[in-house]
Amino acid sequence: MKRIMMGLAAYVFLSTMAHVPAMAGEALPEWGIYIYMCGSDLESENGAASADLIEMMEASLPEDVTVVVETGGAAAWQLEAIDPDYLERYIIDGEDSYCIDQQPLASMGESETFAQFLSFCTQNYPAQKEAVILWDHGGTSAEGAIFDELFDYDGLTITEMQEAFQQVFGDRSEENSPNEAQSSGESPAAAPFEFVGFDACLMATVDAVNMLQGYASYMVASEENEPGCGWEYDGFLTGLGEDPSMSGDQAGILICDSFLDGCRSYGDYQDCTLSVVDVDASKALVEAYDNMGAEALVYACGDASFFSRFGRGAASAENFGTNTQSAGYCGMVDLGDLARQNQDLIPQTYEDVIQTLDSCVVYKVNGSYKTNSSGLSCYYAMDGDVDNLENIVEVSASDCFAVYYDYMLTGELDEDLKEYISEVLGYEGTYAQPDTISTAGTTQEDLPVKINEEGYAVLTLDEQTANAFSDICFDLIIYDEEDDVMLYLGSDNDLEGDWDSGVFRDNFRGVWGCLDGCLCHMEISYSCDDYTFYNIPILLNGEEYNLKVIYDFSDEQYHILGANKGIDDNGMADKNTIPLKPGDQVTTLHYVSTLSGDDDLQQMEMDTITVTENTAFTEEDLGDGDYMMMFHLKDVQGEALYSQAVGITVEDGEITETV
C-alpha cells in the first residue's frame, strides 16, 4: 500500500496503492474536501504543492472529514514517491494517507480531466457536504486557472470548468433559477458543492462566480495575487475537523481567517485578499453588473468621450496583479471601486451594483494596502489588448460589457451588435466612434508645454484633445549629450491638475526612487489617496522579477512587499511572491537608447546590491545633471502619446526647467 508517513525530518511515500472507499449503506462522512492539485512550476521549482500536502497531513482530522487530492501537472515533486508520469489520487484522513488511484497522464488543463476527478470523488468518496478546491496558478477571467507544466502549460479556462461541472452534474443554470423554480412550483435544487475554492491568484471575479451558478453555494477566492504560502491547510482542516457541522460559508470564513494568519507569519499580508461569495445571491449582482454595462454602452454609443471618461475611473479603481508594460497586464479591477469611481457617469445603476455586491460577499479579508477591495473583481481592458477580447467575450458575466469592450477596443460595431443594442437596449441614435489618439488625429503638436512663473512645466489640454485620453503620468529620463545616451527612469504620477480644467503641472523635486541608494526604473501600477503601487524590473539572484514597492502616504515612506514574475506568456500570474532576504543579489534593470537616433530601447543591467537586514527603498536626490521629462498620455485602446519634452537641469540643488 502506497502510504504517506510522517517522520521527524521528512514525509516518505511507501509501497504501491490500495484503499477501499466507504461501503454502500455506511453513514456518509460529514465533509468531503476534493483538491485538484496541479503542481506546475510552483512544485517543480519551489516545492509549494508538497508543502501544502504536508500541511494537510499535519491537520487533525476525524473520520467525519475526508480529503481527496489529485496530483499532477508538475515535472518533478519534492515528495519523491509522487510519480510525475501519472495522475495520482490520495486520501488524507488524519491518521494515514494512501494513494488510492493512479491514472494515465493527461492535461489537468482539460475539462475532461477535471470532470473525471469530480466524478471519481463524488461517486467513490461521497459526503454529506462536499467542496472542491482548485490549486495552482490563477490567470484572471480571461485565462482561468490550472496550468499544466507537462502539457505546455495548458490552462483550464472558466468555460472548461463549467463544461466539467455540466458533464458530471448536468446543466443546472435553468434548474437552479429561482424564477424557473417558482413558475414550476418547485424549490431550487441544492448545489452539489458547499463551496468551490480557488487556491490560486486573481480568481475572485464576477465571471468566475457566475460560472458556478447551480454548482456551488459559495465561492472562496482571491482578487489579488496570492502569496507563495497560499492557503493555510493545517489551520483550515483542523478547524473543520473540530466542528464538522459548519456550513460552506462558515468553512469559507475559516479559510479566510487562517489564510490571513498564514500570510502574516509568512510576512506577505499587506496586499493579500480572500473573500467568501454567496453564489446564489450573486445572481442579483450579475444582473446589476449587466445593467451597469447597458447604461455605459448606451451612453458610449451617443457620446464619443464616454469611453475616455469611464476609463479614467477605471484607472483610479483598485486593480490587481501586475498592470504595467514591463510586468504585463492582468486587467482586473475591483467591481465595487469601479462603480464608485464612475458613479457620476452611471447614476442609474452604480448604487444597485454596490448594494448587491455587499449582499453576496458574505466575508472578506484584506491587507492594509488593499483597503478598496470589495471582494469581487471584473475585467477592464487596461492595455487595449484586442487579442484578449475573444476570451473575455466568451466568459463575461455581462453581455453588455462584452459588447462595450468590443466597441471600445475595435472602434466599431458590426450590424449584429447594432441590432442587439437597438432591440435589447432600445438605443435608436447614431453610433459615435470612440475618441482615441488616432480618431482625434492628436499629435505631439497638440500637447504643447509651457513653463509657468514658478518654473514648473504646464500642459494644457482643450476639451476636444482631453477627450482622447484616459490616463496621464510623466516619464523621466537622464541624458548625456557627450555620450549620446538616454537612461529611462520610468513613470510617476506626481502631478497637479485635473481633467475638468485640462491643466496639468509637473511637481519635479529632483528626487527618485532608489534601492539602497541605487537608482531604479519605476513603473506606476495603481494609485489612490492612501498609497501608490510601483513595479520595478530587477534580477533577483540572476532571474528576472518585478519588485513590488508601495509608497504609503500615511507615513510618507516606501515599503518593499516582495518580488514576483508578473504575468507570463501563458497568462499565468506568479503565485510565488518572494520576500527579499539577506544575502540576495538584486540587480537593477534599466532601459537605454541613444539621444541622437530613433533606435529601440535596450534593457541594461546597472547596479547590483547585496540585500541586508537594513535594505530599504527610499527617495533620494538625483544630483546635478541633465534630465528630460515628458507628459505621458494613454487612450482607451492602449496607445500612448508624449507631450513636448521638458529639459531639466539640476545644478547645486537648483532646478531649472525649459521647453
MIVEXTI-211470 format. One line per 4 residues: number of its first residue (from 0); for each residue x, y, z of C-alpha. Coordinates in nm, 2 decimals, decimal comma. Example, Ala and Ser with C-alpha at 12.3 -4.5 7.8 and 13.67 -1.06 7.14 Angstrom:
0> 1,23/-0,45/0,78 | 1,37/-0,11/0,71;
This chain:
0> 0,00/0,00/0,00 | 0,14/0,34/-0,10 | 0,12/0,54/0,22 | 0,23/0,89/0,33;
4> 0,42/0,85/0,65 | 0,52/1,14/0,88 | 0,87/1,12/1,00 | 1,08/1,35/1,21;
8> 1,25/1,52/0,92 | 1,06/1,42/0,60 | 0,74/1,27/0,47 | 0,81/0,94/0,28;
12> 0,58/0,76/0,04 | 0,58/0,38/0,07 | 0,48/0,08/-0,14 | 0,20/0,07/-0,40;
16> -0,16/0,15/-0,36 | -0,50/0,03/-0,25 | -0,77/0,17/-0,03 | -1,13/0,07/-0,02;
20> -1,40/0,35/-0,02 | -1,69/0,35/0,21 | -1,93/0,06/0,15 | -2,28/0,11/0,04;
24> -2,51/0,16/0,34 | -2,24/0,31/0,56 | -2,31/0,65/0,70 | -2,16/0,92/0,49;
28> -1,89/1,14/0,64 | -1,98/1,50/0,72 | -1,74/1,66/0,48 | -1,56/1,56/0,16;
32> -1,29/1,80/0,05 | -1,17/1,73/-0,30 | -0,84/1,91/-0,41 | -0,74/1,93/-0,77;
36> -0,37/2,00/-0,73 | -0,18/2,09/-1,05 | 0,17/2,13/-0,92 | 0,31/2,31/-1,23;
40> 0,63/2,51/-1,18 | 0,52/2,61/-0,83 | 0,60/2,25/-0,73 | 0,89/2,16/-0,96;
44> 1,08/2,48/-0,88 | 0,97/2,56/-0,52 | 0,80/2,25/-0,37 | 0,49/2,46/-0,29;
48> 0,24/2,18/-0,36 | 0,44/1,93/-0,14 | 0,45/2,19/0,14 | 0,07/2,22/0,13;
52> 0,03/1,84/0,12 | 0,25/1,83/0,44 | 0,02/2,09/0,60 | -0,28/1,87/0,52;
56> -0,12/1,57/0,68 | -0,04/1,77/0,99 | -0,41/1,86/1,03 | -0,62/1,68/1,30;
60> -0,90/1,52/1,10 | -1,17/1,30/1,24 | -1,35/1,02/1,04 | -1,62/1,28/0,96;
64> -1,38/1,47/0,72 | -1,23/1,30/0,41 | -0,97/1,48/0,20 | -0,91/1,35/-0,16;
68> -0,62/1,50/-0,35 | -0,53/1,45/-0,72 | -0,17/1,53/-0,80 | -0,03/1,60/-1,15;
72> 0,09/1,88/-1,38 | 0,45/1,91/-1,25 | 0,77/1,78/-1,40 | 0,90/1,68/-1,05;
76> 0,77/1,66/-0,70 | 0,96/1,73/-0,37 | 0,77/1,43/-0,22 | 0,97/1,19/-0,43;
80> 0,73/0,90/-0,44 | 0,47/1,11/-0,62 | 0,51/0,99/-0,97 | 0,50/1,29/-1,22;
84> 0,43/1,04/-1,50 | 0,08/0,97/-1,37 | -0,22/1,14/-1,23 | -0,24/1,01/-0,87;
88> -0,52/1,03/-0,62 | -0,46/1,03/-0,24 | -0,68/1,00/0,07 | -0,57/1,22/0,36;
92> -0,77/1,11/0,67 | -0,57/1,25/0,96 | -0,42/0,91/1,06 | -0,28/0,76/0,74;
96> -0,27/0,89/0,39 | -0,29/0,65/0,10 | -0,26/0,65/-0,28 | -0,59/0,52/-0,39;
100> -0,58/0,55/-0,76 | -0,34/0,61/-1,05 | -0,44/0,73/-1,39 | -0,25/0,77/-1,72;
104> -0,10/1,11/-1,76 | -0,34/1,37/-1,90 | -0,35/1,75/-1,91 | -0,51/1,89/-1,59;
108> -0,59/2,19/-1,81 | -0,85/1,99/-2,00 | -1,22/1,99/-1,89 | -1,24/1,61/-1,93;
112> -0,96/1,56/-1,68 | -1,12/1,78/-1,43 | -1,46/1,62/-1,49 | -1,31/1,27/-1,43;
116> -1,17/1,39/-1,09 | -1,51/1,54/-0,99 | -1,69/1,22/-1,09 | -1,43/0,99/-0,91;
120> -1,46/1,19/-0,58 | -1,83/1,23/-0,57 | -1,90/0,86/-0,66 | -1,63/0,69/-0,46;
124> -1,59/0,92/-0,16 | -1,93/1,10/-0,12 | -2,01/1,31/0,18 | -2,30/1,50/0,33;
128> -2,13/1,82/0,24 | -1,87/1,84/-0,04 | -1,63/2,10/-0,16 | -1,37/2,12/-0,44;
132> -1,05/2,33/-0,44 | -0,85/2,41/-0,75 | -0,48/2,45/-0,66 | -0,23/2,62/-0,89;
136> -0,16/2,94/-1,06 | -0,45/3,16/-1,15 | -0,48/3,38/-1,46 | -0,79/3,61/-1,43;
140> -1,12/3,57/-1,60 | -0,95/3,57/-1,94 | -0,72/3,28/-1,87 | -0,88/3,08/-1,59;
144> -0,66/2,86/-1,36 | -0,47/2,54/-1,36 | -0,17/2,54/-1,60 | -0,02/2,20/-1,66;
148> 0,36/2,22/-1,69 | 0,37/1,88/-1,87 | 0,14/1,99/-2,14 | 0,29/2,33/-2,25;
152> 0,11/2,50/-1,96 | -0,23/2,41/-2,10 | -0,48/2,61/-1,89 | -0,83/2,53/-1,76;
156> -1,05/2,82/-1,87 | -1,37/2,93/-1,69 | -1,56/2,78/-1,98 | -1,38/2,45/-1,95;
160> -1,45/2,45/-1,57 | -1,82/2,50/-1,65 | -1,81/2,22/-1,91 | -1,67/1,98/-1,65;
164> -1,94/2,07/-1,40 | -2,20/2,02/-1,66 | -2,06/1,69/-1,77 | -2,08/1,55/-1,42;
168> -2,39/1,73/-1,28 | -2,58/1,84/-1,59 | -2,67/2,19/-1,70 | -2,81/2,34/-1,38;
172> -2,83/2,70/-1,48 | -3,20/2,68/-1,55 | -3,27/2,42/-1,29 | -3,15/2,65/-1,02;
176> -3,31/2,96/-1,14 | -3,54/3,10/-0,87 | -3,78/3,22/-1,14 | -3,79/2,88/-1,30;
180> -3,85/2,71/-0,97 | -4,13/2,94/-0,87 | -4,30/2,90/-1,21 | -4,29/2,52/-1,17;
184> -4,39/2,53/-0,80 | -4,07/2,35/-0,70 | -3,79/2,45/-0,47 | -3,45/2,52/-0,64;
188> -3,23/2,21/-0,64 | -2,94/2,22/-0,40 | -2,60/2,28/-0,54 | -2,37/1,98/-0,54;
192> -2,09/2,16/-0,36 | -2,10/2,37/-0,04 | -1,81/2,57/-0,18 | -1,57/2,58/-0,47;
196> -1,24/2,74/-0,38 | -0,95/2,87/-0,58 | -0,62/2,84/-0,40 | -0,49/3,04/-0,70;
200> -0,43/3,41/-0,79 | -0,68/3,65/-0,92 | -0,99/3,43/-0,94 | -1,24/3,62/-0,72;
204> -1,41/3,75/-1,03 | -1,77/3,82/-1,12 | -1,72/3,59/-1,42 | -1,60/3,30/-1,21;
208> -1,88/3,32/-0,96 | -2,13/3,35/-1,24 | -1,99/3,02/-1,39 | -2,06/2,85/-1,06;
212> -2,43/2,92/-1,06 | -2,61/2,59/-0,97 | -2,29/2,41/-0,88 | -2,18/2,57/-0,56;
216> -2,34/2,75/-0,27 | -2,03/2,96/-0,21 | -1,70/3,06/-0,38 | -1,38/3,12/-0,19;
220> -1,12/3,31/-0,39 | -0,87/3,60/-0,40 | -0,90/3,92/-0,61 | -0,52/3,97/-0,57;
224> -0,22/3,75/-0,63 | -0,18/3,51/-0,35 | 0,15/3,49/-0,17 | 0,36/3,18/-0,21;
228> 0,23/3,03/0,11 | -0,12/3,00/-0,03 | -0,40/2,87/0,20 | -0,32/2,75/0,55;
232> -0,44/2,39/0,52 | -0,34/2,28/0,87 | -0,54/2,56/1,03 | -0,84/2,53/0,79;
236> -0,87/2,14/0,81 | -0,80/2,12/1,18 | -1,08/2,38/1,24 | -1,31/2,19/1,01;
240> -1,23/1,87/1,20 | -1,31/2,03/1,53 | -1,65/2,13/1,41 | -1,76/1,93/1,10;
244> -2,12/2,07/1,14 | -2,02/2,40/1,00 | -2,17/2,51/0,67 | -2,00/2,62/0,35;
248> -1,99/2,99/0,43 | -1,86/2,91/0,78 | -1,59/2,69/0,63 | -1,50/2,98/0,39;
252> -1,47/3,22/0,68 | -1,23/2,97/0,85 | -1,03/2,95/0,53 | -1,01/3,33/0,51;
256> -0,90/3,38/0,87 | -0,64/3,10/0,86 | -0,51/3,24/0,53 | -0,46/3,58/0,67;
260> -0,28/3,44/0,98 | -0,06/3,24/0,74 | 0,02/3,55/0,53 | 0,12/3,74/0,85;
264> 0,35/3,47/0,96 | 0,50/3,45/0,61 | 0,55/3,83/0,61 | 0,34/3,89/0,30;
268> 0,00/4,01/0,41 | -0,02/4,38/0,32 | -0,17/4,33/-0,02 | -0,34/4,00/0,03;
272> -0,72/3,94/-0,03 | -0,96/3,65/0,01 | -1,34/3,65/0,01 | -1,64/3,43/0,05;
276> -1,91/3,49/-0,20 | -2,27/3,36/-0,19 | -2,32/3,22/-0,54 | -2,70/3,22/-0,54;
280> -2,71/3,58/-0,41 | -2,46/3,68/-0,68 | -2,73/3,64/-0,94 | -2,87/3,98/-0,84;
284> -2,52/4,12/-0,87 | -2,47/3,98/-1,22 | -2,79/4,14/-1,32 | -2,69/4,47/-1,17;
288> -2,34/4,44/-1,33 | -2,50/4,38/-1,67 | -2,74/4,68/-1,62 | -2,43/4,89/-1,54;
292> -2,28/4,77/-1,87 | -2,60/4,85/-2,05 | -2,61/5,21/-1,91 | -2,24/5,26/-2,00;
296> -2,29/5,11/-2,35 | -2,59/5,34/-2,43 | -2,40/5,65/-2,31 | -2,10/5,55/-2,51;
300> -2,30/5,50/-2,83 | -2,41/5,86/-2,83 | -2,10/6,02/-2,67 | -1,76/5,95/-2,81;
304> -1,59/6,09/-2,50 | -1,76/5,85/-2,26 | -1,51/5,57/-2,31 | -1,22/5,80/-2,20;
308> -1,41/5,94/-1,90 | -1,51/5,59/-1,79 | -1,15/5,48/-1,85 | -1,02/5,74/-1,61;
312> -1,25/5,60/-1,34 | -1,12/5,25/-1,41 | -0,76/5,38/-1,39 | -0,84/5,51/-1,04;
316> -1,01/5,19/-0,92 | -0,83/4,93/-0,71 | -0,66/4,69/-0,95 | -0,50/4,35/-0,90;
320> -0,19/4,16/-1,02 | 0,05/4,35/-1,23 | -0,06/4,62/-1,47 | 0,25/4,78/-1,62;
324> 0,43/4,74/-1,95 | 0,73/4,56/-1,82 | 0,54/4,32/-1,59 | 0,23/4,26/-1,81;
328> -0,14/4,35/-1,77 | -0,39/4,14/-1,57 | -0,67/4,38/-1,65 | -0,87/4,31/-1,33;
332> -1,02/4,59/-1,13 | -1,23/4,59/-0,82 | -1,60/4,59/-0,92 | -1,72/4,80/-0,63;
336> -1,45/5,05/-0,67 | -1,51/5,07/-1,05 | -1,87/5,16/-0,98 | -1,78/5,41/-0,71;
340> -1,51/5,59/-0,93 | -1,77/5,62/-1,21 | -2,08/5,69/-1,02 | -2,13/6,03/-1,18;
344> -2,12/5,86/-1,53 | -2,36/5,57/-1,44 | -2,60/5,73/-1,19 | -2,89/5,49/-1,26;
348> -2,70/5,17/-1,18 | -2,40/5,22/-0,96 | -2,59/5,20/-0,63 | -2,75/4,87/-0,72;
352> -2,41/4,73/-0,80 | -2,27/4,84/-0,46 | -2,58/4,70/-0,27 | -2,59/4,37/-0,45;
356> -2,21/4,33/-0,41 | -2,24/4,39/-0,04 | -2,51/4,13/-0,02 | -2,33/3,85/-0,20;
360> -1,98/3,90/-0,04 | -2,05/3,74/0,30 | -1,70/3,77/0,43 | -1,36/3,90/0,32;
364> -1,01/3,97/0,45 | -0,76/4,21/0,30 | -0,43/4,37/0,39 | -0,37/4,73/0,47;
368> -0,28/4,80/0,11 | -0,60/4,66/-0,04 | -0,85/4,87/0,15 | -1,06/4,94/-0,15;
372> -1,12/4,58/-0,24 | -1,48/4,48/-0,22 | -1,44/4,10/-0,26 | -1,50/4,06/-0,64;
376> -1,32/4,20/-0,94 | -1,42/4,25/-1,30 | -1,23/4,28/-1,63 | -1,13/4,62/-1,77;
380> -0,90/4,64/-2,08 | -0,61/4,85/-1,94 | -0,37/4,79/-2,23 | -0,61/4,78/-2,52;
384> -0,53/4,42/-2,59 | -0,77/4,30/-2,87 | -0,62/3,95/-2,85 | -0,78/3,90/-2,51;
388> -1,12/4,02/-2,64 | -1,24/3,68/-2,76 | -1,16/3,52/-2,42 | -1,34/3,79/-2,23;
392> -1,65/3,79/-2,46 | -1,67/3,41/-2,41 | -1,67/3,42/-2,02 | -1,81/3,76/-1,94;
396> -2,09/3,76/-1,69 | -2,23/4,07/-1,87 | -2,32/4,06/-2,24 | -2,34/4,44/-2,23;
400> -1,99/4,49/-2,10 | -1,87/4,23/-2,35 | -2,02/4,45/-2,63 | -1,88/4,76/-2,46;
404> -1,52/4,63/-2,47 | -1,56/4,51/-2,83 | -1,68/4,86/-2,92 | -1,41/5,03/-2,72;
408> -1,11/4,82/-2,84 | -1,21/4,79/-3,21 | -1,37/5,13/-3,25 | -1,66/4,99/-3,44;
412> -1,98/4,78/-3,42 | -2,09/4,53/-3,67 | -2,46/4,52/-3,78 | -2,54/4,23/-3,54;
416> -2,42/4,42/-3,24 | -2,60/4,73/-3,35 | -2,92/4,52/-3,38 | -2,86/4,39/-3,03;
420> -2,82/4,74/-2,89 | -3,13/4,86/-3,07 | -3,35/4,56/-2,98 | -3,23/4,48/-2,63;
424> -3,13/4,83/-2,50 | -3,37/5,04/-2,71 | -3,10/5,27/-2,84 | -3,20/5,43/-3,17;
428> -2,94/5,71/-3,22 | -2,63/5,73/-3,43 | -2,32/5,54/-3,32 | -2,02/5,75/-3,22;
432> -1,67/5,64/-3,29 | -1,46/5,62/-2,96 | -1,24/5,92/-2,91 | -0,88/5,79/-2,93;
436> -0,54/5,93/-3,04 | -0,59/5,81/-3,39 | -0,96/5,90/-3,44 | -0,90/6,25/-3,30;
440> -0,58/6,29/-3,51 | -0,40/6,40/-3,20 | -0,02/6,46/-3,24 | 0,26/6,58/-3,02;
444> 0,20/6,93/-3,15 | -0,14/6,92/-2,98 | 0,04/6,87/-2,64 | 0,24/7,19/-2,60;
448> 0,42/7,26/-2,27 | 0,49/7,59/-2,12 | 0,69/7,69/-1,81 | 0,50/7,90/-1,56;
452> 0,62/8,18/-1,34 | 0,72/7,94/-1,07 | 0,94/7,74/-1,31 | 0,72/7,43/-1,35;
456> 0,61/7,27/-1,67 | 0,24/7,31/-1,75 | 0,04/7,11/-2,01 | -0,30/7,25/-2,11;
460> -0,55/7,04/-2,29 | -0,86/7,17/-2,46 | -1,18/6,97/-2,41 | -1,16/6,80/-2,76;
464> -0,80/6,69/-2,70 | -0,86/6,58/-2,34 | -1,14/6,36/-2,47 | -0,89/6,14/-2,65;
468> -0,71/6,04/-2,33 | -0,80/5,82/-2,03 | -0,47/5,84/-1,82 | -0,18/6,07/-1,76;
472> 0,15/6,04/-1,58 | 0,51/6,16/-1,66 | 0,82/5,99/-1,77 | 1,17/6,09/-1,65;
476> 1,49/6,04/-1,84 | 1,86/6,11/-1,76 | 2,05/6,21/-2,07 | 2,41/6,28/-2,16;
480> 2,48/6,46/-2,49 | 2,85/6,39/-2,49 | 2,80/6,01/-2,45 | 2,48/6,02/-2,67;
484> 2,28/5,82/-2,43 | 1,94/5,84/-2,26 | 1,86/5,64/-1,95 | 1,48/5,59/-1,88;
488> 1,39/5,61/-1,52 | 1,02/5,52/-1,56 | 0,70/5,69/-1,48 | 0,52/5,86/-1,19;
492> 0,20/6,05/-1,12 | 0,34/6,33/-0,90 | 0,14/6,59/-1,09 | -0,11/6,86/-1,00;
496> -0,42/6,92/-1,21 | -0,74/6,75/-1,32 | -0,93/6,65/-1,63 | -1,21/6,91/-1,58;
500> -0,97/7,20/-1,63 | -0,74/7,02/-1,86 | -0,44/7,18/-1,69 | -0,16/6,96/-1,55;
504> 0,16/7,08/-1,38 | 0,46/6,87/-1,30 | 0,59/6,86/-0,95 | 0,95/6,76/-1,01;
508> 1,15/6,79/-0,69 | 1,49/6,64/-0,81 | 1,43/6,31/-0,64 | 1,36/5,95/-0,75;
512> 1,32/5,60/-0,60 | 1,64/5,41/-0,51 | 1,71/5,07/-0,36 | 1,99/5,11/-0,11;
516> 2,09/5,43/-0,29 | 2,09/5,28/-0,64 | 1,85/5,43/-0,90 | 1,56/5,21/-1,01;
520> 1,33/5,21/-1,31 | 0,99/5,26/-1,17 | 0,65/5,20/-1,33 | 0,33/5,31/-1,16;
524> 0,07/5,04/-1,13 | -0,20/5,19/-0,92 | -0,26/5,49/-0,70 | -0,53/5,60/-0,46;
528> -0,55/5,86/-0,18 | -0,37/5,63/0,07 | -0,09/5,46/-0,13 | 0,07/5,41/-0,47;
532> 0,19/5,08/-0,62 | 0,51/5,05/-0,83 | 0,66/4,76/-1,02 | 1,04/4,77/-1,06;
536> 1,22/4,54/-1,30 | 1,51/4,36/-1,14 | 1,72/4,05/-1,15 | 1,69/3,86/-0,83;
540> 1,98/3,61/-0,79 | 2,01/3,62/-1,17 | 1,64/3,57/-1,26 | 1,40/3,84/-1,39;
544> 1,15/3,96/-1,14 | 0,94/4,26/-1,06 | 1,00/4,42/-0,72 | 0,67/4,53/-0,57;
548> 0,71/4,86/-0,38 | 0,44/5,08/-0,23 | 0,45/5,44/-0,12 | 0,24/5,49/0,19;
552> 0,10/5,85/0,22 | 0,03/5,80/0,59 | 0,39/5,76/0,69 | 0,54/5,91/0,37;
556> 0,76/5,60/0,33 | 0,83/5,34/0,07 | 0,78/4,97/0,16 | 0,91/4,67/-0,02;
560> 0,64/4,40/-0,04 | 0,85/4,14/-0,23 | 0,92/4,02/-0,58 | 0,73/3,81/-0,83;
564> 0,75/3,74/-1,20 | 0,42/3,90/-1,31 | 0,22/3,76/-1,60 | 0,40/3,51/-1,83;
568> 0,32/3,43/-2,19 | 0,08/3,16/-2,09 | -0,14/3,41/-1,89 | -0,03/3,27/-1,55;
572> 0,01/3,51/-1,26 | 0,30/3,43/-1,04 | 0,17/3,30/-0,71 | 0,52/3,28/-0,56;
576> 0,58/3,64/-0,43 | 0,93/3,62/-0,27 | 1,04/3,85/0,02 | 1,39/3,98/-0,01;
580> 1,62/3,82/0,24 | 1,98/3,90/0,35 | 2,23/3,77/0,10 | 2,01/3,80/-0,20;
584> 2,17/3,97/-0,51 | 1,95/4,23/-0,67 | 2,05/4,39/-1,00 | 1,86/4,69/-1,12;
588> 1,74/4,68/-1,48 | 1,71/5,00/-1,69 | 1,62/5,09/-2,04 | 1,85/5,29/-2,26;
592> 1,87/5,44/-2,61 | 2,08/5,69/-2,80 | 1,99/6,06/-2,78 | 2,07/6,12/-3,14;
596> 1,88/5,83/-3,31 | 1,54/5,67/-3,31 | 1,67/5,32/-3,20 | 1,46/5,09/-2,99;
600> 1,50/5,07/-2,61 | 1,75/4,82/-2,49 | 1,74/4,67/-2,14 | 2,06/4,71/-1,94;
604> 2,18/4,58/-1,61 | 2,30/4,86/-1,39 | 2,38/4,82/-1,02 | 2,40/4,50/-0,81;
608> 2,30/4,52/-0,44 | 2,36/4,26/-0,18 | 2,04/4,26/0,04 | 2,09/4,31/0,41;
612> 1,86/4,34/0,71 | 1,86/4,71/0,66 | 1,79/4,71/0,28 | 1,54/4,98/0,20;
616> 1,37/5,16/-0,08 | 1,39/5,54/-0,04 | 1,35/5,86/-0,23 | 1,69/6,01/-0,30;
620> 1,83/6,33/-0,46 | 1,92/6,27/-0,82 | 2,21/6,51/-0,81 | 2,34/6,75/-1,06;
624> 2,28/6,66/-1,42 | 2,06/6,70/-1,73 | 1,71/6,54/-1,73 | 1,42/6,52/-1,96;
628> 1,05/6,50/-1,86 | 0,75/6,43/-2,08 | 0,38/6,41/-2,00 | 0,27/6,06/-2,10;
632> -0,09/6,02/-2,20 | -0,28/5,70/-2,30 | -0,61/5,64/-2,47 | -0,86/5,36/-2,41;
636> -0,71/5,14/-2,68 | -0,37/5,14/-2,51 | -0,20/5,38/-2,75 | 0,04/5,64/-2,59;
640> 0,14/5,99/-2,69 | 0,40/6,21/-2,53 | 0,40/6,58/-2,49 | 0,68/6,81/-2,59;
644> 0,99/6,74/-2,39 | 1,09/6,95/-2,09 | 1,46/6,99/-2,03 | 1,55/6,99/-1,66;
648> 1,89/7,10/-1,53 | 1,99/7,04/-1,17 | 2,29/7,23/-1,05 | 2,39/7,28/-0,68;
652> 2,03/7,19/-0,59 | 1,88/7,45/-0,82 | 1,62/7,31/-1,06 | 1,57/7,49/-1,40;
656> 1,31/7,37/-1,65 | 1,30/7,47/-2,01 | 1,08/7,35/-2,30;
